[in-house]
């Protein structure tokens, strides 16, 4: 089977810069183009209440979650090394220690601290996404809008549910009270897979949300089809797609030390 393409440019730095650009872009859209954000419910602030939703969902499920994945693959070839370790029939404890070392190599401190940083970032992402979900649900209630009738809402709800289950399972198995060595070894590849899957799902949900909002505003004559705001939302969607592609590339690409090995095996 052909190996993933090697990365010869600073992909982790680029991922971080694009993540910051996405956060800045959604803040600009909500505050400058859509009138700000608010959690109050008076008549004048109902639209800013809705604006809380896309900002927090993007920060939580895309930016923070992407940063965690960025940390997880910052060292060379981390996710491919997971497979290598699993294929060598090491016991579960060795697998878990290698996974923890690779996942948190960029965070200084003890292994327990590094796992705590991982859990804390994921919990913050989950907390922000739940507030964002509450904001749009409250907005729909106050505007008498039906819930969960669009594909975007289905994807978003599925993303939050999967993310919460992923965090809870990881906390229970890898932190407290902690699963058996064999249990951790069995869960690890699935934990990695669902982490990537949830991130891709978050990108798809964000892009579909931008599309849905743009179409609604154009149908209501709030913006024109080729207005600055409509084009800005399109570019923001493209930015999110590019960000997702680079994060996945960083995960699957072999590190520099593996490139020659893969090249030799293909000759």
Backbone as CSV, one residue per row, in Angstrom:
resi,resn,N_x,N_y,N_z,CA_x,CA_y,CA_z,C_x,C_y,C_z
1,UNK,0.843,-1.192,0.000,0.000,0.000,0.000,0.881,1.245,0.000
2,UNK,0.522,2.222,-0.827,1.315,3.445,-0.929,1.284,4.223,0.374
3,UNK,2.416,4.840,0.696,2.510,5.620,1.927,1.886,6.993,1.721
4,UNK,1.541,7.634,2.829,1.018,8.992,2.766,2.127,9.934,2.308
5,UNK,1.764,11.045,1.656,2.800,11.969,1.160,3.563,12.614,2.307
6,UNK,4.891,12.707,2.189,5.673,13.376,3.232,5.463,14.878,3.200
7,UNK,5.539,15.508,4.346,5.371,16.955,4.445,6.740,17.603,4.561
8,UNK,7.038,18.504,3.647,8.344,19.158,3.634,8.208,20.663,3.883
9,UNK,7.114,21.077,4.473,6.928,22.478,4.834,6.392,22.519,6.262
10,UNK,6.456,23.676,6.939,6.041,23.747,8.356,4.527,23.637,8.525
11,UNK,4.005,22.409,8.402,2.565,22.212,8.386,1.927,22.562,9.729
12,UNK,2.617,22.287,10.839,2.034,22.564,12.147,1.878,24.061,12.378
13,UNK,2.876,24.826,11.975,2.781,26.287,12.086,1.659,26.806,11.204
14,UNK,1.546,26.272,10.002,0.502,26.709,9.087,-0.882,26.365,9.625
15,UNK,-1.025,25.182,10.206,-2.300,24.789,10.809,-2.689,25.769,11.917
16,UNK,-1.722,26.119,12.754,-2.011,27.046,13.854,-2.411,28.428,13.332
17,UNK,-1.716,28.895,12.299,-2.031,30.205,11.728,-3.413,30.203,11.075
18,UNK,-3.743,29.134,10.363,-5.060,29.056,9.740,-6.165,28.943,10.787
19,UNK,-5.881,28.225,11.876,-6.859,28.147,12.958,-7.136,29.508,13.569
20,UNK,-6.070,30.291,13.805,-6.249,31.647,14.323,-6.988,32.520,13.329
21,UNK,-6.697,32.348,12.037,-7.390,33.128,11.012,-8.879,32.789,10.982
22,UNK,-9.222,31.510,11.165,-10.622,31.108,11.186,-11.356,31.709,12.377
23,UNK,-10.707,31.694,13.540,-11.313,32.294,14.730,-11.503,33.795,14.531
24,UNK,-10.478,34.467,14.006,-10.588,35.903,13.749,-11.693,36.183,12.735
25,UNK,-11.808,35.319,11.722,-12.825,35.514,10.699,-14.234,35.391,11.245
26,UNK,-14.502,34.390,12.094,-15.857,34.222,12.623,-16.184,35.333,13.612
27,UNK,-15.184,35.815,14.365,-15.413,36.954,15.247,-15.740,38.202,14.431
28,UNK,-15.010,38.425,13.345,-15.259,39.585,12.480,-16.667,39.533,11.906
29,UNK,-17.073,38.336,11.465,-18.415,38.188,10.900,-19.492,38.475,11.951
30,UNK,-19.331,37.903,13.150,-20.360,38.049,14.181,-20.430,39.465,14.740
31,UNK,-19.273,40.078,14.980,-19.241,41.383,15.641,-19.397,42.527,14.645
32,UNK,-18.637,42.502,13.565,-18.637,43.626,12.630,-19.776,43.562,11.610
33,UNK,-20.068,42.376,11.106,-21.073,42.247,10.056,-22.464,41.902,10.575
34,UNK,-22.542,41.215,11.725,-23.844,40.769,12.232,-24.275,41.463,13.514
35,UNK,-23.560,42.452,13.978,-24.038,43.256,15.104,-23.616,42.833,16.482
36,UNK,-22.669,41.907,16.621,-22.159,41.562,17.942,-22.708,40.264,18.489
37,UNK,-22.407,40.013,19.770,-22.853,38.803,20.450,-23.405,39.167,21.818
38,UNK,-24.391,38.409,22.285,-24.977,38.649,23.611,-25.705,37.393,24.061
39,UNK,-25.757,37.191,25.369,-26.519,36.086,25.940,-27.848,36.549,26.524
40,UNK,-28.125,37.855,26.466,-29.403,38.375,26.950,-30.493,38.100,25.922
41,UNK,-31.744,38.317,26.301,-32.860,37.910,25.457,-33.823,39.039,25.132
42,UNK,-33.417,40.301,25.304,-34.323,41.379,24.933,-34.451,41.432,23.419
43,UNK,-35.436,42.193,22.929,-35.745,42.194,21.513,-34.559,42.609,20.656
44,UNK,-33.774,43.580,21.129,-32.683,44.104,20.320,-31.488,43.161,20.251
45,UNK,-31.417,42.216,21.158,-30.222,41.370,21.210,-30.494,39.930,20.809
46,UNK,-31.654,39.669,20.215,-31.950,38.291,19.833,-31.031,37.793,18.725
47,UNK,-30.721,38.647,17.759,-29.790,38.227,16.723,-28.386,38.014,17.286
48,UNK,-27.860,38.955,18.114,-26.564,38.670,18.758,-26.567,37.393,19.593
49,UNK,-27.731,36.996,20.130,-27.810,35.711,20.829,-27.508,34.577,19.862
50,UNK,-28.061,34.636,18.657,-27.769,33.603,17.665,-26.293,33.609,17.301
51,UNK,-25.669,34.789,17.234,-24.275,34.882,16.802,-23.314,34.180,17.751
52,UNK,-23.741,33.967,18.998,-22.913,33.226,19.944,-22.674,31.805,19.438
53,UNK,-23.676,31.248,18.783,-23.621,29.848,18.352,-22.462,29.557,17.397
54,UNK,-22.372,30.217,16.232,-21.273,29.854,15.329,-19.893,30.168,15.887
55,UNK,-19.781,31.233,16.681,-18.476,31.598,17.228,-17.972,30.520,18.185
56,UNK,-18.817,30.114,19.137,-18.382,29.129,20.130,-18.214,27.745,19.525
57,UNK,-19.070,27.386,18.575,-18.935,26.068,17.964,-17.640,25.973,17.166
58,UNK,-17.301,27.035,16.433,-16.067,27.001,15.644,-14.845,26.993,16.555
59,UNK,-14.857,27.827,17.599,-13.719,27.854,18.520,-13.557,26.507,19.218
60,UNK,-14.677,25.921,19.672,-14.598,24.679,20.425,-14.278,23.468,19.579
61,UNK,-15.132,23.201,18.565,-15.034,21.949,17.829,-14.037,21.979,16.683
62,UNK,-13.642,23.176,16.229,-12.683,23.255,15.134,-11.330,23.760,15.618
63,UNK,-11.301,24.958,16.231,-10.011,25.557,16.600,-9.337,24.807,17.753
64,UNK,-10.033,24.663,18.890,-9.425,23.980,20.035,-9.211,22.495,19.743
65,UNK,-10.190,21.866,19.124,-10.042,20.452,18.790,-8.909,20.250,17.796
66,UNK,-8.785,21.157,16.832,-7.672,21.075,15.901,-6.339,21.284,16.573
67,UNK,-6.312,22.168,17.577,-5.070,22.397,18.309,-4.668,21.157,19.086
68,UNK,-5.629,20.436,19.644,-5.316,19.188,20.342,-4.742,18.164,19.361
69,UNK,-5.369,18.051,18.172,-4.829,17.138,17.165,-3.452,17.590,16.717
70,UNK,-3.261,18.908,16.655,-1.954,19.459,16.287,-0.897,19.034,17.300
71,UNK,-1.235,19.101,18.580,-0.311,18.654,19.618,-0.070,17.152,19.519
72,UNK,-1.137,16.412,19.186,-1.020,14.963,19.135,-0.092,14.488,18.037
73,UNK,-0.010,15.237,16.935,0.839,14.774,15.829,2.034,15.686,15.633
74,UNK,2.360,16.548,16.613,3.461,17.489,16.441,4.794,16.769,16.303
75,UNK,4.939,15.698,17.047,6.167,14.932,16.864,6.034,14.093,15.606
76,UNK,7.151,13.693,15.055,7.131,13.073,13.737,6.337,11.774,13.721
77,UNK,5.424,11.705,12.744,4.773,10.440,12.402,4.019,9.803,13.567
78,UNK,3.396,10.586,14.435,2.846,10.033,15.667,1.761,8.999,15.430
79,UNK,0.800,9.287,14.557,-0.307,8.355,14.399,0.112,7.094,13.660
80,UNK,1.069,7.212,12.732,1.586,5.999,12.107,2.347,5.160,13.116
81,UNK,3.018,5.824,14.055,3.711,5.080,15.110,2.730,4.326,15.986
82,UNK,1.504,4.846,16.164,0.505,4.101,16.921,0.316,2.727,16.295
83,UNK,0.163,2.695,14.962,-0.045,1.426,14.275,1.172,0.527,14.408
84,UNK,2.374,1.114,14.276,3.583,0.314,14.422,3.642,-0.336,15.802
85,UNK,3.329,0.416,16.835,3.378,-0.099,18.198,2.360,-1.220,18.384
86,UNK,1.150,-1.012,17.859,0.123,-2.022,18.019,0.489,-3.314,17.298
87,UNK,1.228,-3.206,16.185,1.574,-4.386,15.403,2.725,-5.183,15.987
88,UNK,3.391,-4.669,17.026,4.544,-5.371,17.572,4.209,-6.240,18.768
89,UNK,2.906,-6.334,19.080,2.456,-7.187,20.172,3.030,-6.776,21.522
90,UNK,3.380,-5.475,21.696,3.742,-4.993,23.022,2.509,-5.071,23.911
91,UNK,2.728,-5.099,25.212,1.561,-5.143,26.089,0.898,-3.763,26.162
92,UNK,-0.297,-3.743,26.741,-1.081,-2.517,26.756,-0.395,-1.360,27.448
93,UNK,0.367,-1.638,28.496,1.022,-0.559,29.226,2.053,0.150,28.340
94,UNK,2.832,-0.628,27.603,3.823,-0.028,26.709,3.135,0.801,25.638
95,UNK,2.045,0.271,25.080,1.296,1.004,24.057,0.818,2.335,24.604
96,UNK,0.250,2.291,25.804,-0.295,3.520,26.375,0.802,4.527,26.675
97,UNK,1.931,4.074,27.192,3.020,4.994,27.508,3.584,5.639,26.246
98,UNK,3.740,4.851,25.173,4.223,5.413,23.918,3.220,6.423,23.365
99,UNK,1.926,6.059,23.438,0.907,6.973,22.926,0.913,8.282,23.687
100,UNK,1.026,8.194,25.023,1.045,9.417,25.824,2.277,10.269,25.516
101,UNK,3.420,9.601,25.347,4.649,10.330,25.043,4.536,11.057,23.712
102,UNK,4.026,10.361,22.692,3.913,10.968,21.373,2.865,12.070,21.354
103,UNK,1.760,11.844,22.056,0.666,12.802,22.006,1.002,14.099,22.717
104,UNK,1.833,14.049,23.729,2.060,15.238,24.548,3.528,15.657,24.582
105,UNK,4.259,15.303,23.532,5.685,15.602,23.495,5.957,17.099,23.528
106,UNK,5.033,17.900,22.984,5.254,19.343,22.903,4.858,20.070,24.178
107,UNK,4.256,19.365,25.143,3.827,19.998,26.390,4.842,19.676,27.475
108,UNK,5.461,20.684,28.103,6.444,20.403,29.151,5.773,19.886,30.417
109,UNK,6.522,19.119,31.213,5.990,18.640,32.475,5.892,17.134,32.514
110,UNK,5.245,16.635,33.539,5.104,15.195,33.736,4.068,14.618,32.778
111,UNK,4.084,13.277,32.665,3.103,12.611,31.810,1.684,12.892,32.293
112,UNK,1.485,12.910,33.600,0.159,13.189,34.144,-0.292,14.590,33.796
113,UNK,0.629,15.550,33.839,0.298,16.923,33.471,-0.066,17.016,31.992
114,UNK,0.672,16.294,31.149,0.406,16.335,29.720,-0.964,15.752,29.398
115,UNK,-1.311,14.652,30.071,-2.645,14.089,29.866,-3.717,15.048,30.367
116,UNK,-3.420,15.734,31.459,-4.373,16.685,32.010,-4.599,17.855,31.057
117,UNK,-3.525,18.327,30.414,-3.655,19.403,29.432,-4.549,18.958,28.274
118,UNK,-4.334,17.749,27.809,-5.149,17.197,26.728,-6.619,17.151,27.128
119,UNK,-6.889,16.593,28.305,-8.261,16.495,28.789,-8.886,17.871,28.992
120,UNK,-8.103,18.816,29.532,-8.626,20.140,29.816,-8.996,20.880,28.530
121,UNK,-8.129,20.787,27.517,-8.437,21.445,26.236,-9.689,20.842,25.609
122,UNK,-9.800,19.531,25.661,-10.975,18.881,25.095,-12.234,19.234,25.882
123,UNK,-12.101,19.312,27.205,-13.263,19.674,28.017,-13.704,21.104,27.724
124,UNK,-12.739,22.007,27.570,-13.073,23.396,27.240,-13.784,23.468,25.893
125,UNK,-13.294,22.695,24.922,-13.948,22.655,23.615,-15.377,22.148,23.736
126,UNK,-15.577,21.094,24.542,-16.911,20.544,24.730,-17.823,21.536,25.447
127,UNK,-17.285,22.222,26.452,-18.070,23.202,27.209,-18.532,24.349,26.319
128,UNK,-17.627,24.878,25.493,-17.981,25.963,24.589,-19.020,25.522,23.564
129,UNK,-18.868,24.311,23.061,-19.830,23.814,22.072,-21.211,23.633,22.686
130,UNK,-21.283,23.226,23.951,-22.583,23.071,24.615,-23.250,24.432,24.833
131,UNK,-22.474,25.457,25.176,-23.040,26.800,25.294,-23.536,27.275,23.930
132,UNK,-22.744,27.013,22.879,-23.174,27.385,21.543,-24.454,26.685,21.128
133,UNK,-24.579,25.404,21.491,-25.789,24.652,21.194,-26.982,25.222,21.957
134,UNK,-26.768,25.574,23.227,-27.838,26.184,24.026,-28.280,27.517,23.437
135,UNK,-27.341,28.319,22.949,-27.666,29.639,22.413,-28.577,29.533,21.190
136,UNK,-28.254,28.639,20.268,-29.089,28.539,19.069,-30.438,27.901,19.404
137,UNK,-30.463,26.981,20.374,-31.742,26.378,20.780,-32.641,27.441,21.404
138,UNK,-32.069,28.305,22.235,-32.840,29.379,22.867,-33.315,30.388,21.828
139,UNK,-32.455,30.691,20.866,-32.827,31.612,19.792,-34.011,31.068,19.005
140,UNK,-33.987,29.779,18.680,-35.099,29.172,17.949,-36.379,29.207,18.768
141,UNK,-36.283,28.938,20.061,-37.473,28.996,20.920,-38.086,30.392,20.920
142,UNK,-37.263,31.421,21.043,-37.773,32.787,21.131,-38.323,33.288,19.802
143,UNK,-37.781,32.782,18.693,-38.272,33.180,17.381,-39.329,32.217,16.830
144,UNK,-39.706,31.226,17.620,-40.695,30.229,17.192,-40.252,29.502,15.912
145,UNK,-38.984,29.141,15.882,-38.418,28.419,14.745,-38.310,26.944,15.119
146,UNK,-38.643,26.066,14.194,-38.552,24.627,14.459,-37.108,24.217,14.726
147,UNK,-36.955,23.167,15.532,-35.636,22.622,15.829,-35.331,21.422,14.934
148,UNK,-34.060,21.237,14.631,-33.540,20.004,14.041,-34.269,19.594,12.761
149,UNK,-34.447,20.521,11.845,-35.089,20.188,10.575,-34.128,20.309,9.393
150,UNK,-32.882,20.731,9.646,-31.903,20.851,8.564,-30.779,19.837,8.753
151,UNK,-30.082,19.541,7.647,-28.936,18.636,7.734,-27.858,19.215,8.637
152,UNK,-27.670,20.535,8.587,-26.665,21.167,9.445,-26.952,20.896,10.919
153,UNK,-28.204,21.011,11.323,-28.545,20.775,12.734,-28.337,19.318,13.105
154,UNK,-28.614,18.405,12.208,-28.383,16.987,12.486,-26.889,16.705,12.643
155,UNK,-26.098,17.250,11.724,-24.648,17.056,11.806,-24.089,17.660,13.095
156,UNK,-24.568,18.862,13.445,-24.077,19.526,14.646,-24.399,18.752,15.908
157,UNK,-25.629,18.260,16.003,-26.013,17.488,17.182,-25.210,16.200,17.267
158,UNK,-25.027,15.528,16.131,-24.231,14.302,16.119,-22.788,14.588,16.536
159,UNK,-22.259,15.720,16.081,-20.883,16.082,16.411,-20.720,16.298,17.914
160,UNK,-21.653,17.013,18.524,-21.576,17.276,19.956,-21.728,15.989,20.758
161,UNK,-22.634,15.126,20.340,-22.851,13.866,21.050,-21.607,12.981,20.959
162,UNK,-21.071,12.815,19.752,-19.875,11.990,19.577,-18.688,12.562,20.344
163,UNK,-18.552,13.880,20.298,-17.440,14.517,20.993,-17.540,14.287,22.497
164,UNK,-18.739,14.429,23.048,-18.947,14.221,24.489,-18.662,12.776,24.879
165,UNK,-19.126,11.828,24.062,-18.872,10.417,24.347,-17.383,10.096,24.238
166,UNK,-16.719,10.706,23.252,-15.286,10.498,23.093,-14.526,10.988,24.311
167,UNK,-14.898,12.164,24.794,-14.211,12.724,25.964,-14.467,11.860,27.200
168,UNK,-15.740,11.495,27.407,-16.093,10.703,28.587,-15.388,9.349,28.567
169,UNK,-15.347,8.706,27.400,-14.683,7.408,27.285,-13.190,7.536,27.534
170,UNK,-12.573,8.575,26.956,-11.151,8.792,27.178,-10.837,9.092,28.632
171,UNK,-11.678,9.902,29.284,-11.478,10.220,30.693,-11.565,8.949,31.541
172,UNK,-12.583,8.154,31.291,-12.819,6.951,32.091,-11.714,5.911,31.897
173,UNK,-11.245,5.776,30.655,-10.287,4.715,30.348,-8.846,5.124,30.609
174,UNK,-8.484,6.360,30.213,-7.082,6.770,30.265,-6.737,7.663,31.456
175,UNK,-7.753,8.146,32.192,-7.466,9.040,33.311,-7.983,8.484,34.624
176,UNK,-9.301,8.433,34.811,-9.857,7.966,36.087,-11.192,7.258,35.847
177,UNK,-11.369,6.074,36.437,-10.410,5.335,37.265,-9.322,4.625,36.461
178,UNK,-9.462,4.625,35.137,-8.450,3.991,34.302,-8.796,2.550,33.990
179,UNK,-8.719,2.192,32.712,-9.026,0.827,32.322,-7.829,-0.086,32.481
180,UNK,-8.038,-1.346,32.212,-6.945,-2.327,32.267,-5.962,-2.054,31.128
181,UNK,-4.799,-2.654,31.215,-3.800,-2.470,30.167,-4.319,-2.963,28.823
182,UNK,-4.961,-4.108,28.818,-5.505,-4.629,27.563,-6.658,-3.765,27.065
183,UNK,-7.451,-3.242,28.011,-8.558,-2.372,27.626,-8.074,-1.083,26.987
184,UNK,-7.021,-0.485,27.548,-6.458,0.728,26.962,-5.864,0.455,25.592
185,UNK,-5.202,-0.698,25.464,-4.608,-1.054,24.179,-5.680,-1.244,23.111
186,UNK,-6.800,-1.854,23.484,-7.879,-2.089,22.525,-8.572,-0.787,22.137
187,UNK,-8.698,0.130,23.102,-9.419,1.372,22.834,-8.588,2.385,22.060
188,UNK,-7.259,2.351,22.212,-6.410,3.393,21.651,-6.620,3.637,20.158
189,UNK,-6.581,2.612,19.284,-6.770,2.904,17.853,-8.149,3.473,17.549
190,UNK,-9.175,3.032,18.297,-10.506,3.588,18.096,-10.588,5.031,18.596
191,UNK,-9.871,5.315,19.672,-9.828,6.674,20.200,-9.205,7.618,19.167
192,UNK,-8.140,7.160,18.520,-7.488,7.959,17.478,-8.424,8.134,16.292
193,UNK,-9.047,7.043,15.837,-9.935,7.116,14.679,-11.094,8.081,14.917
194,UNK,-11.770,7.940,16.057,-12.924,8.793,16.317,-12.509,10.250,16.539
195,UNK,-11.288,10.470,17.046,-10.804,11.841,17.156,-10.713,12.512,15.798
196,UNK,-10.174,11.780,14.803,-10.078,12.311,13.444,-11.469,12.457,12.828
197,UNK,-12.317,11.445,13.011,-13.661,11.475,12.445,-14.466,12.662,12.978
198,UNK,-14.400,12.896,14.282,-15.160,13.998,14.875,-14.662,15.336,14.358
199,UNK,-13.353,15.454,14.143,-12.818,16.711,13.612,-13.327,16.959,12.192
200,UNK,-13.314,15.921,11.358,-13.843,16.063,9.999,-15.327,16.409,10.044
201,UNK,-16.059,15.773,10.946,-17.486,16.071,11.105,-17.704,17.518,11.532
202,UNK,-16.833,18.040,12.391,-16.950,19.429,12.826,-16.716,20.392,11.667
203,UNK,-15.743,20.078,10.806,-15.500,20.908,9.623,-16.728,20.898,8.721
204,UNK,-17.284,19.720,8.478,-18.462,19.605,7.619,-19.645,20.365,8.211
205,UNK,-19.812,20.292,9.523,-20.907,20.995,10.178,-20.728,22.506,10.071
206,UNK,-19.513,22.986,10.269,-19.254,24.419,10.198,-19.508,24.963,8.797
207,UNK,-19.024,24.234,7.788,-19.200,24.690,6.408,-20.677,24.671,6.018
208,UNK,-21.397,23.621,6.395,-22.825,23.563,6.077,-23.592,24.650,6.820
209,UNK,-23.139,25.013,8.024,-23.782,26.097,8.765,-23.594,27.439,8.082
210,UNK,-22.383,27.705,7.587,-22.140,28.935,6.846,-23.013,28.989,5.591
211,UNK,-23.096,27.877,4.883,-23.923,27.822,3.676,-25.392,28.060,4.007
212,UNK,-25.867,27.395,5.042,-27.261,27.529,5.435,-27.589,28.969,5.821
213,UNK,-26.727,29.593,6.626,-26.978,30.963,7.064,-26.926,31.926,5.885
214,UNK,-25.988,31.725,4.981,-25.877,32.593,3.815,-27.130,32.506,2.946
215,UNK,-27.626,31.295,2.724,-28.829,31.119,1.910,-30.040,31.754,2.586
216,UNK,-30.173,31.562,3.901,-31.296,32.155,4.629,-31.272,33.679,4.530
217,UNK,-30.099,34.277,4.701,-30.004,35.734,4.651,-30.262,36.266,3.246
218,UNK,-29.816,35.534,2.235,-30.095,35.960,0.869,-31.580,35.836,0.548
219,UNK,-32.219,34.759,1.020,-33.655,34.581,0.782,-34.478,35.658,1.472
220,UNK,-34.008,36.115,2.642,-34.704,37.166,3.383,-34.310,38.568,2.932
221,UNK,-33.499,38.649,1.885,-33.041,39.935,1.340,-32.212,40.729,2.350
222,UNK,-31.566,40.029,3.279,-30.682,40.703,4.229,-29.344,41.040,3.580
223,UNK,-28.901,40.197,2.668,-27.674,40.441,1.921,-27.906,40.055,0.463
224,UNK,-27.102,40.603,-0.425,-27.152,40.237,-1.835,-26.246,39.031,-2.090
225,UNK,-26.486,38.363,-3.207,-25.727,37.156,-3.514,-24.236,37.425,-3.649
226,UNK,-23.883,38.555,-4.224,-22.479,38.871,-4.435,-22.012,40.007,-3.527
227,UNK,-22.668,40.133,-2.390,-22.275,41.169,-1.430,-20.963,40.793,-0.760
228,UNK,-20.366,41.783,-0.097,-19.105,41.536,0.611,-19.275,40.454,1.680
229,UNK,-20.393,40.496,2.399,-20.617,39.513,3.457,-20.790,38.107,2.893
230,UNK,-21.527,37.974,1.802,-21.725,36.657,1.198,-20.391,36.074,0.723
231,UNK,-19.572,36.895,0.092,-18.271,36.422,-0.373,-17.343,36.094,0.799
232,UNK,-17.448,36.900,1.860,-16.627,36.636,3.045,-16.989,35.284,3.653
233,UNK,-18.266,34.964,3.730,-18.688,33.676,4.274,-18.207,32.523,3.400
234,UNK,-18.225,32.729,2.083,-17.701,31.694,1.193,-16.208,31.460,1.422
235,UNK,-15.455,32.547,1.539,-14.018,32.414,1.765,-13.717,31.782,3.122
236,UNK,-14.531,32.105,4.115,-14.339,31.500,5.432,-14.583,29.997,5.364
237,UNK,-15.578,29.574,4.596,-15.825,28.149,4.410,-14.662,27.455,3.734
238,UNK,-14.092,28.087,2.704,-12.926,27.523,2.034,-11.731,27.430,2.983
239,UNK,-11.579,28.436,3.844,-10.499,28.419,4.826,-10.632,27.229,5.766
240,UNK,-11.860,26.940,6.199,-12.091,25.807,7.090,-11.787,24.482,6.394
241,UNK,-12.150,24.370,5.120,-11.852,23.148,4.367,-10.340,22.959,4.246
242,UNK,-9.619,24.041,3.937,-8.162,23.968,3.836,-7.545,23.604,5.180
243,UNK,-8.052,24.189,6.251,-7.564,23.866,7.592,-7.748,22.387,7.893
244,UNK,-8.928,21.862,7.598,-9.184,20.446,7.836,-8.265,19.555,7.030
245,UNK,-8.025,19.918,5.775,-7.138,19.116,4.923,-5.716,19.085,5.473
246,UNK,-5.217,20.239,5.952,-3.851,20.290,6.470,-3.716,19.525,7.792
247,UNK,-4.752,19.576,8.625,-4.706,18.816,9.874,-4.633,17.317,9.578
248,UNK,-5.458,16.848,8.642,-5.427,15.432,8.278,-4.085,15.066,7.648
249,UNK,-3.552,15.946,6.797,-2.245,15.698,6.191,-1.169,15.574,7.262
250,UNK,-1.209,16.465,8.254,-0.225,16.408,9.330,-0.320,15.108,10.111
251,UNK,-1.523,14.580,10.236,-1.725,13.352,11.005,-1.196,12.128,10.256
252,UNK,-1.512,12.029,8.962,-1.204,10.800,8.228,0.174,10.820,7.594
253,UNK,0.803,11.993,7.484,2.077,12.067,6.787,3.202,11.468,7.628
254,UNK,4.122,10.720,7.004,5.266,10.189,7.751,6.247,11.290,8.099
255,UNK,6.953,11.093,9.198,7.982,12.049,9.584,9.199,11.915,8.700
256,UNK,10.128,12.868,8.787,11.317,12.828,7.933,12.110,11.538,8.034
257,UNK,12.179,10.954,9.238,12.969,9.736,9.413,12.330,8.526,8.753
258,UNK,11.031,8.636,8.436,10.329,7.506,7.835,10.304,7.586,6.308
259,UNK,10.604,8.778,5.757,10.435,8.976,4.321,11.314,8.014,3.528
260,UNK,12.595,7.909,3.904,13.505,7.044,3.163,13.090,5.577,3.276
261,UNK,12.553,5.199,4.455,12.104,3.828,4.630,10.975,3.486,3.680
262,UNK,9.981,4.391,3.609,8.855,4.162,2.711,9.293,4.195,1.244
263,UNK,10.251,5.108,0.940,10.724,5.218,-0.431,11.422,3.918,-0.833
264,UNK,12.208,3.360,0.096,12.923,2.132,-0.223,11.983,0.952,-0.396
265,UNK,10.899,0.922,0.386,9.969,-0.187,0.289,9.170,-0.161,-0.991
266,UNK,9.085,1.029,-1.647,8.303,1.138,-2.862,9.117,0.851,-4.108
267,UNK,10.451,0.730,-3.949,11.315,0.497,-5.113,11.443,-0.994,-5.422
